[in-house]
Amino acid sequence: MNIAIASGKGGTGKTTLSVNLAALFAEERKIVLADLDVEEPNSGLFLQGDPVSEGVRYKYIPEWEESTCTLCGECQKVCNFHAVIQLASQIMIFPELCHSCYTCSELCPTDSLPMIPQRMGMLKHSKDGMIDFVESRLDIGQEQAVPLIAQTIEYLGEHFGENTIKLFDSPPGTACPVIEVIKNADFVILVTEPTPFGFHDLKLAVETVKELKKPAAVVINRYGSGPADEIIEFCHTSDIAVLASIPNNRRIAELYSGGELIYTKVPEVRTELEKIKNHILKQWK
C-alpha cells in the first residue's frame, strides 16, 4: 500500500509526520519510507541507516544529427513542450523543456534525433533497523523534478512487493511533482495547520486529491496554535476524516530542531500517531 503524506503548503510537518510514523510502524513491522521531495529531501536527517545502494539517475534528451536530417520539420510539429525548434537550416534542442517523451525521436523519419542520457540526480537506498529508506536528490540546475520522482517510485515497485506499506514524503504544493506522487498512491494524508495560509492551501490540496479520485484524510499539525474549527468544519462538509491533531508544543520543536524523533519523548504525539497507524492498517486490510 502506497501512502502519500502531502500538503498544500510547505512547512506544515510532512517530514515530521513521515519520519515519526515510519519509526512507529517499524516497532512492529518492516516499513519503507521514501523522500520524494527531490528538490530538498530532509527525511534522512532523522535516520542513521546503513547504505544498501546508491546510483546516478538519468533522463533522456534528443540530440540532433545534422548529417542525416532532411529538415522536414516533423519533430517541431509533434513536440507538445516546444523543446524542439527548427530554425532555417538547423534543429535546436532545449533540454530544460524536454519531458523525455521520445515522440520526436520515434517519429523522426530519418532517425536524426537519438535519445541521449543526461544526468539529473542521485538515488540512495539505506536501511535503519526495520525501515528501508529511499531518498532521491535532484542535481543543482535541473529544473524538472517529475522524471526523478517517477524513477524513484519505479525503483520502489521493483524492490518492494505489493504487501509492503510504503510512505511517500511528498513535495509541497499542488503542482506537477505532487501530482506524480499522488497518482501513484493508494491513500493520501494531507497535513495542515490552523492558520489562514494553511487552511487556504488545504482546500487546494483537497481539490487535487478529489480530482485524482484518491481517498484522503487530514492531520492537523500544531493544533492549538490557532483556531481549527474552520478546518474541521471544512473537512466534515468535504467528507474527509480528521485522523489526528498533533499539539503545538515547544518540546516538539526542540526535538525536531535537534534531528530527533518526537513520538518516543512526547506521549501525546505517540497517541495521535497510533490513530493514524491504525487507520492505515484498517485501510490496508
Number of C-alpha atoms within 10 A of each C-alpha: 18 21 23 28 28 30 31 26 23 15 14 22 21 26 25 22 24 24 27 21 23 24 23 19 19 17 12 9 13 16 22 21 25 26 25 31 24 25 20 12 19 18 23 18 13 16 19 12 15 13 13 12 11 14 11 13 20 16 17 19 24 24 17 19 14 13 7 12 18 13 17 12 15 14 24 19 13 14 17 15 12 14 20 24 16 16 10 7 9 14 19 13 19 13 17 12 15 20 18 18 15 16 15 24 20 15 14 18 15 14 14 22 25 17 18 12 14 13 13 21 21 18 20 17 19 19 18 14 15 16 21 22 27 25 23 27 23 23 16 9 8 13 13 18 23 18 19 24 27 15 16 23 18 12 14 16 13 9 7 14 11 9 9 15 21 25 25 28 27 27 31 19 18 21 12 13 23 24 18 19 25 25 15 16 19 16 22 24 25 24 28 31 29 21 17 14 12 21 19 14 20 26 17 15 24 23 14 18 20 12 9 12 11 16 13 21 20 25 26 24 22 21 19 15 13 12 13 18 10 13 22 17 11 15 18 12 8 13 11 15 14 19 20 20 23 21 17 16 15 10 12 20 14 12 15 15 9 10 15 19 20 22 23 13 13 15 11 15 20 18 14 18 24 17 13 21 16 13 13 16 11 9 11 14 6
